[in-house]
Amino acid sequence: MLLPVIMAGGSGTRLWPLSRTLYPKQFLTLTGDNSMLQDTVARLQGLEHQAPVLICNEEHRFIVAEQLRQRHFAHSGIILEPAGRNTAPAIALAALHATAQGEDPLLLVLAADHVIQNQVHFIQAVQQALPQAAAGKLVTFGIVPHAPETGYGYIRQGKAVSAEAYQVAAFVEKPDLATAEIYLASKEYYWNSGMFMFRASRYLEELATHRPDILAACQQAMQGVHHDLDFLRLNEAAFLACPDDSIDYAVMEKTQDAVVVPMDAQWSDVGSWSALWEVNSKDEDGNAIRGDVLTTQTRNSYIYAQHKLVSTVGVDDLIIVETKDAVLVANKNNVQDVKAIVAQLKAANRSEHLQHREAYRPWGSHDAISDGERFHVKKVTVKPGQRTTTQIHYHRAEHWVVVSGTAKVQIGDKIFLVTENESTYIPIGVPHSLENPGKVPLELIEVRTGAYLEEDDVIRLDYTV
């Protein structure tokens, strides 16, 4: 039985300001009604498969679990990486997890942040790869190129091993334009998609041959694994000692059993704003628009309005992205340089590279409204049946005003209800928690006052969020 392995780690910066370190692009809704992660799981519906295994960063665990819950997707475990160590160790963890269950499935390795617009051709390519993987080959999916792309690595096909598969002659680094044009004309080269299929034991065998240090570190990390709700937590120290390497360098470029199956499925890794413009539908002027946008004399632009009305007059080839706390305006030909803005934000220790103004938690979310020298105001939303951790602040007091719903509040030894248009006060140094006992979202306004108002002024007394 096919076991999908969905890699949902990473914290891409090229789609800033939508993609942030704590809420990267795989969790964003960019081309339809689902997030990219949700689309990746939904894309499997045409295949006979087990519930997928997901691999993500520790800090993204609740986002992954919530997005699966929203679409009622089953899973076979969510493996948490304490830190990113690239794709070779991540896939090793999934293979070790699968074989520890006494099985040796075929693994279909997918990234959670790709766009595939032709699901029929995607499924067809996966089915064509099945006999090769079952015979012990390590399959990579090569995207049939339709343009001389310089932003992707390439795979050169070798001798045919079946009507649908070829030996891998070489993996090629990203070419310049002239070389990419030669690749396109030859019809012997494919874009390297980063999608793979192989039997779990075969991958582990190849890893043992070519990178035994990675395999040993992952085995030690899995020996200390323990279950925490939906999550599989590794032996942190063992995994942090694991070398960082991609599956391409660690295994695929070294094995003698690599084959490539062509895939022509309108694929994109959406690695930039211009790529996102390409995969979205456009109006008669070539504009891809999302949100509250008005245009006149505007052509070939991508315009995303998250919170405010965005209007454009007399502009061409622009990327305009508005969020609650940042606006990006870029020429479509210079979008690769967005990472330079992110680098400036990091250097200045600004929070805009790290998270959105609205931050998500397992119990709900909070959205900053106003800041002053000794006050901070935010809107807090708690989902039905959820509660915050019990915590103490040593530098701030808080006022809570319930806007809608009913709050079950604990302050010190007192537990009581606060309903709409009522408020309560939490003094400095007093343990407190907030729960939504109702059936509808609880919304309240939180006003912090004090000399120090940052998020790190918190001592949690029961569980971590």
Disulfide bonds with the S-S distance in Angstrom:
none
